[in-house]
Amino acid sequence: MYTVYMNTQQYTIRNVPSDVTRVLKKRAQRSNKSFNQVVVDALVEQTLHGAGSGSDKAGWLFGKHQLDAGFDEAIRRQSEIDEKLWQ
């Protein structure tokens, strides 16, 4: 996504967690974009198009939570037929 920003601001951001930096650097390498462009894209996505905008997108959610240990078993049980109900 290439976007031209007409009225731009310059920021200095401190105390960015090393995990965030590592992920952003990987994104920059994979997409052949500058680190700065990847950071700007992430800010735009989260503030204008993502969770911060009231949008119904859920991309911010993926990879953040783990399913309950009994989830697969509960889904499997839903496929079982109760013979008493089918008589």
PyMOL Python script that loads the backbone (N, CA, C, O; Angstrom):
from pymol import cmd

cmd.read_pdbstr("""\
ATOM      1  N   MET A   1       0.854  -1.170   0.000  1.00  0.00           N
ATOM      2  CA  MET A   1       0.000   0.000   0.000  1.00  0.00           C
ATOM      3  C   MET A   1       0.896   1.228   0.000  1.00  0.00           C
ATOM      4  O   MET A   1       1.668   1.438   0.936  1.00  0.00           O
ATOM      5  N   TYR A   2       0.797   2.027  -1.031  1.00  0.00           N
ATOM      6  CA  TYR A   2       1.577   3.252  -1.094  1.00  0.00           C
ATOM      7  C   TYR A   2       0.623   4.415  -0.912  1.00  0.00           C
ATOM      8  O   TYR A   2      -0.360   4.543  -1.641  1.00  0.00           O
ATOM      9  N   THR A   3       0.909   5.240   0.040  1.00  0.00           N
ATOM     10  CA  THR A   3       0.041   6.371   0.339  1.00  0.00           C
ATOM     11  C   THR A   3       0.890   7.629   0.417  1.00  0.00           C
ATOM     12  O   THR A   3       1.968   7.640   1.012  1.00  0.00           O
ATOM     13  N   VAL A   4       0.380   8.684  -0.197  1.00  0.00           N
ATOM     14  CA  VAL A   4       1.062   9.974  -0.119  1.00  0.00           C
ATOM     15  C   VAL A   4       0.384  10.772   0.984  1.00  0.00           C
ATOM     16  O   VAL A   4      -0.833  10.960   0.975  1.00  0.00           O
ATOM     17  N   TYR A   5       1.175  11.232   1.920  1.00  0.00           N
ATOM     18  CA  TYR A   5       0.647  12.003   3.037  1.00  0.00           C
ATOM     19  C   TYR A   5       0.929  13.480   2.782  1.00  0.00           C
ATOM     20  O   TYR A   5       2.085  13.897   2.718  1.00  0.00           O
ATOM     21  N   MET A   6      -0.127  14.261   2.639  1.00  0.00           N
ATOM     22  CA  MET A   6       0.038  15.677   2.325  1.00  0.00           C
ATOM     23  C   MET A   6       0.441  16.486   3.564  1.00  0.00           C
ATOM     24  O   MET A   6       1.426  17.223   3.530  1.00  0.00           O
ATOM     25  N   ASN A   7      -0.296  16.352   4.623  1.00  0.00           N
ATOM     26  CA  ASN A   7       0.011  17.053   5.872  1.00  0.00           C
ATOM     27  C   ASN A   7       0.546  16.019   6.853  1.00  0.00           C
ATOM     28  O   ASN A   7      -0.223  15.284   7.471  1.00  0.00           O
ATOM     29  N   THR A   8       1.845  15.968   6.991  1.00  0.00           N
ATOM     30  CA  THR A   8       2.431  14.938   7.840  1.00  0.00           C
ATOM     31  C   THR A   8       3.071  15.543   9.077  1.00  0.00           C
ATOM     32  O   THR A   8       3.392  16.731   9.123  1.00  0.00           O
ATOM     33  N   GLN A   9       3.245  14.701  10.066  1.00  0.00           N
ATOM     34  CA  GLN A   9       3.902  15.078  11.303  1.00  0.00           C
ATOM     35  C   GLN A   9       5.086  14.152  11.504  1.00  0.00           C
ATOM     36  O   GLN A   9       5.085  13.016  11.030  1.00  0.00           O
ATOM     37  N   GLN A  10       6.071  14.632  12.191  1.00  0.00           N
ATOM     38  CA  GLN A  10       7.230  13.812  12.516  1.00  0.00           C
ATOM     39  C   GLN A  10       7.217  13.552  14.012  1.00  0.00           C
ATOM     40  O   GLN A  10       6.997  14.466  14.807  1.00  0.00           O
ATOM     41  N   TYR A  11       7.457  12.285  14.399  1.00  0.00           N
ATOM     42  CA  TYR A  11       7.414  11.894  15.801  1.00  0.00           C
ATOM     43  C   TYR A  11       8.722  11.244  16.228  1.00  0.00           C
ATOM     44  O   TYR A  11       9.435  10.643  15.424  1.00  0.00           O
ATOM     45  N   THR A  12       9.007  11.380  17.486  1.00  0.00           N
ATOM     46  CA  THR A  12      10.050  10.584  18.123  1.00  0.00           C
ATOM     47  C   THR A  12       9.330   9.728  19.147  1.00  0.00           C
ATOM     48  O   THR A  12       8.681  10.244  20.057  1.00  0.00           O
ATOM     49  N   ILE A  13       9.446   8.420  18.996  1.00  0.00           N
ATOM     50  CA  ILE A  13       8.745   7.509  19.897  1.00  0.00           C
ATOM     51  C   ILE A  13       9.789   6.763  20.716  1.00  0.00           C
ATOM     52  O   ILE A  13      10.707   6.151  20.171  1.00  0.00           O
ATOM     53  N   ARG A  14       9.634   6.823  22.019  1.00  0.00           N
ATOM     54  CA  ARG A  14      10.589   6.188  22.920  1.00  0.00           C
ATOM     55  C   ARG A  14       9.966   4.985  23.613  1.00  0.00           C
ATOM     56  O   ARG A  14       8.746   4.828  23.652  1.00  0.00           O
ATOM     57  N   ASN A  15      10.830   4.146  24.154  1.00  0.00           N
ATOM     58  CA  ASN A  15      10.423   2.998  24.973  1.00  0.00           C
ATOM     59  C   ASN A  15       9.548   1.999  24.212  1.00  0.00           C
ATOM     60  O   ASN A  15       8.611   1.433  24.776  1.00  0.00           O
ATOM     61  N   VAL A  16       9.856   1.787  22.938  1.00  0.00           N
ATOM     62  CA  VAL A  16       9.144   0.792  22.142  1.00  0.00           C
ATOM     63  C   VAL A  16       9.670  -0.581  22.547  1.00  0.00           C
ATOM     64  O   VAL A  16      10.881  -0.797  22.526  1.00  0.00           O
ATOM     65  N   PRO A  17       8.796  -1.511  22.913  1.00  0.00           N
ATOM     66  CA  PRO A  17       9.250  -2.848  23.322  1.00  0.00           C
ATOM     67  C   PRO A  17      10.035  -3.530  22.201  1.00  0.00           C
ATOM     68  O   PRO A  17       9.722  -3.365  21.022  1.00  0.00           O
ATOM     69  N   SER A  18      11.043  -4.287  22.578  1.00  0.00           N
ATOM     70  CA  SER A  18      11.891  -4.942  21.580  1.00  0.00           C
ATOM     71  C   SER A  18      11.105  -5.926  20.723  1.00  0.00           C
ATOM     72  O   SER A  18      11.443  -6.126  19.557  1.00  0.00           O
ATOM     73  N   ASP A  19      10.065  -6.546  21.275  1.00  0.00           N
ATOM     74  CA  ASP A  19       9.224  -7.460  20.488  1.00  0.00           C
ATOM     75  C   ASP A  19       8.554  -6.718  19.336  1.00  0.00           C
ATOM     76  O   ASP A  19       8.472  -7.234  18.222  1.00  0.00           O
ATOM     77  N   VAL A  20       8.079  -5.516  19.606  1.00  0.00           N
ATOM     78  CA  VAL A  20       7.418  -4.704  18.573  1.00  0.00           C
ATOM     79  C   VAL A  20       8.417  -4.328  17.495  1.00  0.00           C
ATOM     80  O   VAL A  20       8.117  -4.424  16.305  1.00  0.00           O
ATOM     81  N   THR A  21       9.584  -3.906  17.898  1.00  0.00           N
ATOM     82  CA  THR A  21      10.627  -3.540  16.937  1.00  0.00           C
ATOM     83  C   THR A  21      10.978  -4.729  16.049  1.00  0.00           C
ATOM     84  O   THR A  21      11.112  -4.578  14.834  1.00  0.00           O
ATOM     85  N   ARG A  22      11.125  -5.896  16.642  1.00  0.00           N
ATOM     86  CA  ARG A  22      11.491  -7.099  15.891  1.00  0.00           C
ATOM     87  C   ARG A  22      10.421  -7.426  14.840  1.00  0.00           C
ATOM     88  O   ARG A  22      10.753  -7.726  13.693  1.00  0.00           O
ATOM     89  N   VAL A  23       9.148  -7.371  15.223  1.00  0.00           N
ATOM     90  CA  VAL A  23       8.055  -7.673  14.295  1.00  0.00           C
ATOM     91  C   VAL A  23       8.023  -6.653  13.158  1.00  0.00           C
ATOM     92  O   VAL A  23       7.859  -7.023  11.996  1.00  0.00           O
ATOM     93  N   LEU A  24       8.179  -5.381  13.489  1.00  0.00           N
ATOM     94  CA  LEU A  24       8.140  -4.342  12.458  1.00  0.00           C
ATOM     95  C   LEU A  24       9.312  -4.473  11.486  1.00  0.00           C
ATOM     96  O   LEU A  24       9.151  -4.263  10.284  1.00  0.00           O
ATOM     97  N   LYS A  25      10.477  -4.817  12.002  1.00  0.00           N
ATOM     98  CA  LYS A  25      11.636  -5.007  11.118  1.00  0.00           C
ATOM     99  C   LYS A  25      11.426  -6.182  10.173  1.00  0.00           C
ATOM    100  O   LYS A  25      11.793  -6.109   9.001  1.00  0.00           O
ATOM    101  N   LYS A  26      10.836  -7.269  10.679  1.00  0.00           N
ATOM    102  CA  LYS A  26      10.541  -8.417   9.822  1.00  0.00           C
ATOM    103  C   LYS A  26       9.544  -8.043   8.737  1.00  0.00           C
ATOM    104  O   LYS A  26       9.696  -8.438   7.581  1.00  0.00           O
ATOM    105  N   ARG A  27       8.517  -7.275   9.115  1.00  0.00           N
ATOM    106  CA  ARG A  27       7.537  -6.819   8.113  1.00  0.00           C
ATOM    107  C   ARG A  27       8.207  -5.977   7.041  1.00  0.00           C
ATOM    108  O   ARG A  27       7.902  -6.115   5.856  1.00  0.00           O
ATOM    109  N   ALA A  28       9.110  -5.113   7.449  1.00  0.00           N
ATOM    110  CA  ALA A  28       9.811  -4.247   6.496  1.00  0.00           C
ATOM    111  C   ALA A  28      10.627  -5.086   5.520  1.00  0.00           C
ATOM    112  O   ALA A  28      10.622  -4.827   4.316  1.00  0.00           O
ATOM    113  N   GLN A  29      11.325  -6.087   6.039  1.00  0.00           N
ATOM    114  CA  GLN A  29      12.132  -6.949   5.174  1.00  0.00           C
ATOM    115  C   GLN A  29      11.262  -7.734   4.200  1.00  0.00           C
ATOM    116  O   GLN A  29      11.556  -7.802   3.007  1.00  0.00           O
ATOM    117  N   ARG A  30      10.189  -8.326   4.721  1.00  0.00           N
ATOM    118  CA  ARG A  30       9.305  -9.142   3.867  1.00  0.00           C
ATOM    119  C   ARG A  30       8.634  -8.322   2.778  1.00  0.00           C
ATOM    120  O   ARG A  30       8.436  -8.809   1.665  1.00  0.00           O
ATOM    121  N   SER A  31       8.285  -7.096   3.085  1.00  0.00           N
ATOM    122  CA  SER A  31       7.526  -6.270   2.132  1.00  0.00           C
ATOM    123  C   SER A  31       8.411  -5.357   1.293  1.00  0.00           C
ATOM    124  O   SER A  31       7.918  -4.622   0.437  1.00  0.00           O
ATOM    125  N   ASN A  32       9.728  -5.405   1.541  1.00  0.00           N
ATOM    126  CA  ASN A  32      10.661  -4.502   0.841  1.00  0.00           C
ATOM    127  C   ASN A  32      10.284  -3.034   1.019  1.00  0.00           C
ATOM    128  O   ASN A  32      10.416  -2.228   0.097  1.00  0.00           O
ATOM    129  N   LYS A  33       9.819  -2.705   2.206  1.00  0.00           N
ATOM    130  CA  LYS A  33       9.500  -1.320   2.550  1.00  0.00           C
ATOM    131  C   LYS A  33      10.504  -0.845   3.584  1.00  0.00           C
ATOM    132  O   LYS A  33      11.181  -1.645   4.230  1.00  0.00           O
ATOM    133  N   SER A  34      10.588   0.458   3.729  1.00  0.00           N
ATOM    134  CA  SER A  34      11.446   0.996   4.781  1.00  0.00           C
ATOM    135  C   SER A  34      10.797   0.736   6.135  1.00  0.00           C
ATOM    136  O   SER A  34       9.582   0.571   6.241  1.00  0.00           O
ATOM    137  N   PHE A  35      11.631   0.705   7.159  1.00  0.00           N
ATOM    138  CA  PHE A  35      11.112   0.545   8.513  1.00  0.00           C
ATOM    139  C   PHE A  35      10.109   1.654   8.820  1.00  0.00           C
ATOM    140  O   PHE A  35       9.050   1.395   9.391  1.00  0.00           O
ATOM    141  N   ASN A  36      10.439   2.872   8.447  1.00  0.00           N
ATOM    142  CA  ASN A  36       9.555   4.004   8.684  1.00  0.00           C
ATOM    143  C   ASN A  36       8.188   3.790   8.022  1.00  0.00           C
ATOM    144  O   ASN A  36       7.154   4.049   8.637  1.00  0.00           O
ATOM    145  N   GLN A  37       8.185   3.318   6.768  1.00  0.00           N
ATOM    146  CA  GLN A  37       6.909   3.130   6.064  1.00  0.00           C
ATOM    147  C   GLN A  37       6.070   2.053   6.729  1.00  0.00           C
ATOM    148  O   GLN A  37       4.847   2.172   6.800  1.00  0.00           O
ATOM    149  N   VAL A  38       6.716   1.006   7.214  1.00  0.00           N
ATOM    150  CA  VAL A  38       5.989  -0.059   7.904  1.00  0.00           C
ATOM    151  C   VAL A  38       5.358   0.480   9.191  1.00  0.00           C
ATOM    152  O   VAL A  38       4.217   0.147   9.509  1.00  0.00           O
ATOM    153  N   VAL A  39       6.089   1.299   9.920  1.00  0.00           N
ATOM    154  CA  VAL A  39       5.548   1.892  11.150  1.00  0.00           C
ATOM    155  C   VAL A  39       4.366   2.805  10.822  1.00  0.00           C
ATOM    156  O   VAL A  39       3.336   2.753  11.494  1.00  0.00           O
ATOM    157  N   VAL A  40       4.512   3.634   9.799  1.00  0.00           N
ATOM    158  CA  VAL A  40       3.417   4.529   9.403  1.00  0.00           C
ATOM    159  C   VAL A  40       2.202   3.706   8.970  1.00  0.00           C
ATOM    160  O   VAL A  40       1.076   4.017   9.358  1.00  0.00           O
ATOM    161  N   ASP A  41       2.421   2.662   8.172  1.00  0.00           N
ATOM    162  CA  ASP A  41       1.306   1.810   7.735  1.00  0.00           C
ATOM    163  C   ASP A  41       0.592   1.182   8.927  1.00  0.00           C
ATOM    164  O   ASP A  41      -0.637   1.116   8.951  1.00  0.00           O
ATOM    165  N   ALA A  42       1.358   0.720   9.918  1.00  0.00           N
ATOM    166  CA  ALA A  42       0.763   0.108  11.108  1.00  0.00           C
ATOM    167  C   ALA A  42      -0.061   1.134  11.890  1.00  0.00           C
ATOM    168  O   ALA A  42      -1.152   0.823  12.369  1.00  0.00           O
ATOM    169  N   LEU A  43       0.455   2.336  12.017  1.00  0.00           N
ATOM    170  CA  LEU A  43      -0.298   3.391  12.715  1.00  0.00           C
ATOM    171  C   LEU A  43      -1.582   3.738  11.976  1.00  0.00           C
ATOM    172  O   LEU A  43      -2.635   3.890  12.596  1.00  0.00           O
ATOM    173  N   VAL A  44      -1.502   3.865  10.662  1.00  0.00           N
ATOM    174  CA  VAL A  44      -2.690   4.171   9.855  1.00  0.00           C
ATOM    175  C   VAL A  44      -3.713   3.050   9.983  1.00  0.00           C
ATOM    176  O   VAL A  44      -4.899   3.303  10.191  1.00  0.00           O
ATOM    177  N   GLU A  45      -3.246   1.803   9.857  1.00  0.00           N
ATOM    178  CA  GLU A  45      -4.163   0.658   9.928  1.00  0.00           C
ATOM    179  C   GLU A  45      -4.888   0.608  11.271  1.00  0.00           C
ATOM    180  O   GLU A  45      -6.099   0.386  11.309  1.00  0.00           O
ATOM    181  N   GLN A  46      -4.171   0.810  12.359  1.00  0.00           N
ATOM    182  CA  GLN A  46      -4.779   0.703  13.680  1.00  0.00           C
ATOM    183  C   GLN A  46      -5.634   1.907  14.048  1.00  0.00           C
ATOM    184  O   GLN A  46      -6.614   1.768  14.779  1.00  0.00           O
ATOM    185  N   THR A  47      -5.280   3.072  13.556  1.00  0.00           N
ATOM    186  CA  THR A  47      -6.043   4.252  13.956  1.00  0.00           C
ATOM    187  C   THR A  47      -7.189   4.577  13.008  1.00  0.00           C
ATOM    188  O   THR A  47      -8.236   5.055  13.445  1.00  0.00           O
ATOM    189  N   LEU A  48      -7.005   4.327  11.734  1.00  0.00           N
ATOM    190  CA  LEU A  48      -8.035   4.683  10.766  1.00  0.00           C
ATOM    191  C   LEU A  48      -8.856   3.499  10.277  1.00  0.00           C
ATOM    192  O   LEU A  48     -10.010   3.664   9.882  1.00  0.00           O
ATOM    193  N   HIS A  49      -8.271   2.309  10.302  1.00  0.00           N
ATOM    194  CA  HIS A  49      -8.955   1.158   9.730  1.00  0.00           C
ATOM    195  C   HIS A  49      -9.131  -0.001  10.692  1.00  0.00           C
ATOM    196  O   HIS A  49      -9.851  -0.948  10.379  1.00  0.00           O
ATOM    197  N   GLY A  50      -8.504   0.044  11.836  1.00  0.00           N
ATOM    198  CA  GLY A  50      -8.482  -1.128  12.710  1.00  0.00           C
ATOM    199  C   GLY A  50      -9.258  -0.943  13.985  1.00  0.00           C
ATOM    200  O   GLY A  50     -10.272  -0.247  14.027  1.00  0.00           O
ATOM    201  N   ALA A  51      -8.761  -1.580  15.028  1.00  0.00           N
ATOM    202  CA  ALA A  51      -9.455  -1.634  16.313  1.00  0.00           C
ATOM    203  C   ALA A  51      -9.714  -0.261  16.903  1.00  0.00           C
ATOM    204  O   ALA A  51     -10.739  -0.058  17.555  1.00  0.00           O
ATOM    205  N   GLY A  52      -8.820   0.679  16.694  1.00  0.00           N
ATOM    206  CA  GLY A  52      -8.979   1.996  17.275  1.00  0.00           C
ATOM    207  C   GLY A  52     -10.038   2.851  16.614  1.00  0.00           C
ATOM    208  O   GLY A  52     -10.405   3.900  17.142  1.00  0.00           O
ATOM    209  N   SER A  53     -10.547   2.411  15.443  1.00  0.00           N
ATOM    210  CA  SER A  53     -11.502   3.224  14.701  1.00  0.00           C
ATOM    211  C   SER A  53     -12.943   2.853  14.968  1.00  0.00           C
ATOM    212  O   SER A  53     -13.852   3.508  14.457  1.00  0.00           O
ATOM    213  N   GLY A  54     -13.174   1.814  15.761  1.00  0.00           N
ATOM    214  CA  GLY A  54     -14.533   1.349  15.986  1.00  0.00           C
ATOM    215  C   GLY A  54     -14.981   0.417  14.874  1.00  0.00           C
ATOM    216  O   GLY A  54     -16.152   0.040  14.817  1.00  0.00           O
ATOM    217  N   SER A  55     -14.092   0.051  14.016  1.00  0.00           N
ATOM    218  CA  SER A  55     -14.383  -0.845  12.908  1.00  0.00           C
ATOM    219  C   SER A  55     -14.660  -2.243  13.440  1.00  0.00           C
ATOM    220  O   SER A  55     -14.326  -2.564  14.581  1.00  0.00           O
ATOM    221  N   ASP A  56     -15.278  -3.077  12.594  1.00  0.00           N
ATOM    222  CA  ASP A  56     -15.548  -4.440  13.030  1.00  0.00           C
ATOM    223  C   ASP A  56     -14.413  -5.386  12.650  1.00  0.00           C
ATOM    224  O   ASP A  56     -14.555  -6.600  12.800  1.00  0.00           O
ATOM    225  N   LYS A  57     -13.299  -4.860  12.166  1.00  0.00           N
ATOM    226  CA  LYS A  57     -12.165  -5.722  11.840  1.00  0.00           C
ATOM    227  C   LYS A  57     -11.627  -6.343  13.117  1.00  0.00           C
ATOM    228  O   LYS A  57     -11.657  -5.735  14.186  1.00  0.00           O
ATOM    229  N   ALA A  58     -11.142  -7.547  12.984  1.00  0.00           N
ATOM    230  CA  ALA A  58     -10.624  -8.244  14.159  1.00  0.00           C
ATOM    231  C   ALA A  58      -9.185  -8.683  13.964  1.00  0.00           C
ATOM    232  O   ALA A  58      -8.708  -9.560  14.684  1.00  0.00           O
ATOM    233  N   GLY A  59      -8.490  -8.098  13.012  1.00  0.00           N
ATOM    234  CA  GLY A  59      -7.119  -8.479  12.752  1.00  0.00           C
ATOM    235  C   GLY A  59      -6.217  -8.322  13.964  1.00  0.00           C
ATOM    236  O   GLY A  59      -5.268  -9.088  14.131  1.00  0.00           O
ATOM    237  N   TRP A  60      -6.495  -7.355  14.798  1.00  0.00           N
ATOM    238  CA  TRP A  60      -5.685  -7.123  15.991  1.00  0.00           C
ATOM    239  C   TRP A  60      -5.808  -8.278  16.973  1.00  0.00           C
ATOM    240  O   TRP A  60      -4.960  -8.437  17.852  1.00  0.00           O
ATOM    241  N   LEU A  61      -6.860  -9.087  16.833  1.00  0.00           N
ATOM    242  CA  LEU A  61      -7.135 -10.143  17.792  1.00  0.00           C
ATOM    243  C   LEU A  61      -6.352 -11.417  17.511  1.00  0.00           C
ATOM    244  O   LEU A  61      -5.997 -12.133  18.447  1.00  0.00           O
ATOM    245  N   PHE A  62      -6.075 -11.716  16.247  1.00  0.00           N
ATOM    246  CA  PHE A  62      -5.456 -12.984  15.881  1.00  0.00           C
ATOM    247  C   PHE A  62      -4.070 -13.118  16.489  1.00  0.00           C
ATOM    248  O   PHE A  62      -3.261 -12.191  16.442  1.00  0.00           O
ATOM    249  N   GLY A  63      -3.816 -14.264  17.050  1.00  0.00           N
ATOM    250  CA  GLY A  63      -2.523 -14.543  17.646  1.00  0.00           C
ATOM    251  C   GLY A  63      -2.374 -14.016  19.063  1.00  0.00           C
ATOM    252  O   GLY A  63      -1.318 -14.180  19.674  1.00  0.00           O
ATOM    253  N   LYS A  64      -3.399 -13.394  19.587  1.00  0.00           N
ATOM    254  CA  LYS A  64      -3.306 -12.793  20.911  1.00  0.00           C
ATOM    255  C   LYS A  64      -3.870 -13.696  22.011  1.00  0.00           C
ATOM    256  O   LYS A  64      -3.497 -13.562  23.177  1.00  0.00           O
ATOM    257  N   HIS A  65      -4.761 -14.608  21.644  1.00  0.00           N
ATOM    258  CA  HIS A  65      -5.444 -15.402  22.651  1.00  0.00           C
ATOM    259  C   HIS A  65      -5.295 -16.883  22.336  1.00  0.00           C
ATOM    260  O   HIS A  65      -5.031 -17.257  21.193  1.00  0.00           O
ATOM    261  N   GLN A  66      -5.463 -17.716  23.339  1.00  0.00           N
ATOM    262  CA  GLN A  66      -5.433 -19.157  23.152  1.00  0.00           C
ATOM    263  C   GLN A  66      -6.807 -19.718  23.463  1.00  0.00           C
ATOM    264  O   GLN A  66      -7.510 -19.229  24.348  1.00  0.00           O
ATOM    265  N   LEU A  67      -7.179 -20.752  22.723  1.00  0.00           N
ATOM    266  CA  LEU A  67      -8.456 -21.397  22.974  1.00  0.00           C
ATOM    267  C   LEU A  67      -8.393 -22.176  24.271  1.00  0.00           C
ATOM    268  O   LEU A  67      -7.329 -22.629  24.694  1.00  0.00           O
ATOM    269  N   ASP A  68      -9.538 -22.324  24.887  1.00  0.00           N
ATOM    270  CA  ASP A  68      -9.662 -23.121  26.094  1.00  0.00           C
ATOM    271  C   ASP A  68      -9.229 -24.550  25.788  1.00  0.00           C
ATOM    272  O   ASP A  68      -9.456 -25.051  24.687  1.00  0.00           O
ATOM    273  N   ALA A  69      -8.609 -25.199  26.757  1.00  0.00           N
ATOM    274  CA  ALA A  69      -8.099 -26.561  26.563  1.00  0.00           C
ATOM    275  C   ALA A  69      -9.194 -27.529  26.146  1.00  0.00           C
ATOM    276  O   ALA A  69      -8.909 -28.478  25.415  1.00  0.00           O
ATOM    277  N   GLY A  70     -10.423 -27.334  26.573  1.00  0.00           N
ATOM    278  CA  GLY A  70     -11.526 -28.234  26.245  1.00  0.00           C
ATOM    279  C   GLY A  70     -12.280 -27.867  24.990  1.00  0.00           C
ATOM    280  O   GLY A  70     -13.308 -28.478  24.695  1.00  0.00           O
ATOM    281  N   PHE A  71     -11.807 -26.893  24.245  1.00  0.00           N
ATOM    282  CA  PHE A  71     -12.529 -26.401  23.068  1.00  0.00           C
ATOM    283  C   PHE A  71     -12.769 -27.499  22.033  1.00  0.00           C
ATOM    284  O   PHE A  71     -13.901 -27.699  21.592  1.00  0.00           O
ATOM    285  N   ASP A  72     -11.708 -28.213  21.642  1.00  0.00           N
ATOM    286  CA  ASP A  72     -11.854 -29.252  20.618  1.00  0.00           C
ATOM    287  C   ASP A  72     -12.815 -30.353  21.057  1.00  0.00           C
ATOM    288  O   ASP A  72     -13.599 -30.860  20.255  1.00  0.00           O
ATOM    289  N   GLU A  73     -12.750 -30.713  22.323  1.00  0.00           N
ATOM    290  CA  GLU A  73     -13.652 -31.742  22.840  1.00  0.00           C
ATOM    291  C   GLU A  73     -15.097 -31.244  22.812  1.00  0.00           C
ATOM    292  O   GLU A  73     -15.997 -32.004  22.454  1.00  0.00           O
ATOM    293  N   ALA A  74     -15.330 -30.016  23.171  1.00  0.00           N
ATOM    294  CA  ALA A  74     -16.685 -29.460  23.148  1.00  0.00           C
ATOM    295  C   ALA A  74     -17.237 -29.432  21.727  1.00  0.00           C
ATOM    296  O   ALA A  74     -18.412 -29.733  21.517  1.00  0.00           O
ATOM    297  N   ILE A  75     -16.416 -29.077  20.759  1.00  0.00           N
ATOM    298  CA  ILE A  75     -16.849 -29.060  19.360  1.00  0.00           C
ATOM    299  C   ILE A  75     -17.156 -30.492  18.900  1.00  0.00           C
ATOM    300  O   ILE A  75     -18.156 -30.722  18.219  1.00  0.00           O
ATOM    301  N   ARG A  76     -16.310 -31.443  19.265  1.00  0.00           N
ATOM    302  CA  ARG A  76     -16.543 -32.836  18.883  1.00  0.00           C
ATOM    303  C   ARG A  76     -17.871 -33.338  19.446  1.00  0.00           C
ATOM    304  O   ARG A  76     -18.627 -34.015  18.749  1.00  0.00           O
ATOM    305  N   ARG A  77     -18.156 -33.007  20.706  1.00  0.00           N
ATOM    306  CA  ARG A  77     -19.397 -33.465  21.342  1.00  0.00           C
ATOM    307  C   ARG A  77     -20.628 -32.888  20.655  1.00  0.00           C
ATOM    308  O   ARG A  77     -21.692 -33.507  20.681  1.00  0.00           O
ATOM    309  N   GLN A  78     -20.505 -31.735  20.053  1.00  0.00           N
ATOM    310  CA  GLN A  78     -21.652 -31.150  19.352  1.00  0.00           C
ATOM    311  C   GLN A  78     -22.059 -31.977  18.135  1.00  0.00           C
ATOM    312  O   GLN A  78     -23.198 -31.886  17.677  1.00  0.00           O
ATOM    313  N   SER A  79     -21.146 -32.773  17.616  1.00  0.00           N
ATOM    314  CA  SER A  79     -21.432 -33.605  16.446  1.00  0.00           C
ATOM    315  C   SER A  79     -22.025 -34.956  16.818  1.00  0.00           C
ATOM    316  O   SER A  79     -22.458 -35.701  15.938  1.00  0.00           O
ATOM    317  N   GLU A  80     -22.052 -35.282  18.099  1.00  0.00           N
ATOM    318  CA  GLU A  80     -22.617 -36.557  18.539  1.00  0.00           C
ATOM    319  C   GLU A  80     -24.134 -36.506  18.473  1.00  0.00           C
ATOM    320  O   GLU A  80     -24.749 -35.480  18.767  1.00  0.00           O
ATOM    321  N   ILE A  81     -24.721 -37.614  18.089  1.00  0.00           N
ATOM    322  CA  ILE A  81     -26.178 -37.710  18.005  1.00  0.00           C
ATOM    323  C   ILE A  81     -26.705 -38.359  19.279  1.00  0.00           C
ATOM    324  O   ILE A  81     -26.233 -39.421  19.685  1.00  0.00           O
ATOM    325  N   ASP A  82     -27.666 -37.726  19.894  1.00  0.00           N
ATOM    326  CA  ASP A  82     -28.303 -38.272  21.085  1.00  0.00           C
ATOM    327  C   ASP A  82     -29.459 -39.150  20.593  1.00  0.00           C
ATOM    328  O   ASP A  82     -30.476 -38.645  20.118  1.00  0.00           O
ATOM    329  N   GLU A  83     -29.289 -40.467  20.715  1.00  0.00           N
ATOM    330  CA  GLU A  83     -30.266 -41.405  20.193  1.00  0.00           C
ATOM    331  C   GLU A  83     -31.653 -41.215  20.807  1.00  0.00           C
ATOM    332  O   GLU A  83     -32.655 -41.436  20.127  1.00  0.00           O
ATOM    333  N   LYS A  84     -31.733 -40.815  22.062  1.00  0.00           N
ATOM    334  CA  LYS A  84     -33.040 -40.615  22.714  1.00  0.00           C
ATOM    335  C   LYS A  84     -33.820 -39.496  22.052  1.00  0.00           C
ATOM    336  O   LYS A  84     -35.045 -39.562  21.950  1.00  0.00           O
ATOM    337  N   LEU A  85     -33.116 -38.470  21.602  1.00  0.00           N
ATOM    338  CA  LEU A  85     -33.801 -37.353  20.958  1.00  0.00           C
ATOM    339  C   LEU A  85     -34.269 -37.692  19.546  1.00  0.00           C
ATOM    340  O   LEU A  85     -35.160 -37.026  19.019  1.00  0.00           O
ATOM    341  N   TRP A  86     -33.697 -38.692  18.940  1.00  0.00           N
ATOM    342  CA  TRP A  86     -34.012 -39.047  17.562  1.00  0.00           C
ATOM    343  C   TRP A  86     -35.005 -40.201  17.481  1.00  0.00           C
ATOM    344  O   TRP A  86     -35.189 -40.754  16.397  1.00  0.00           O
ATOM    345  N   GLN A  87     -35.648 -40.588  18.567  1.00  0.00           N
ATOM    346  CA  GLN A  87     -36.634 -41.676  18.520  1.00  0.00           C
ATOM    347  C   GLN A  87     -38.016 -41.137  18.316  1.00  0.00           C
ATOM    348  O   GLN A  87     -38.975 -41.906  18.251  1.00  0.00           O
TER     349      GLN A  87
END
""", "prot")
cmd.dss("prot")
cmd.show_as("cartoon", "prot")
cmd.util.cbc("prot")
cmd.orient("prot")
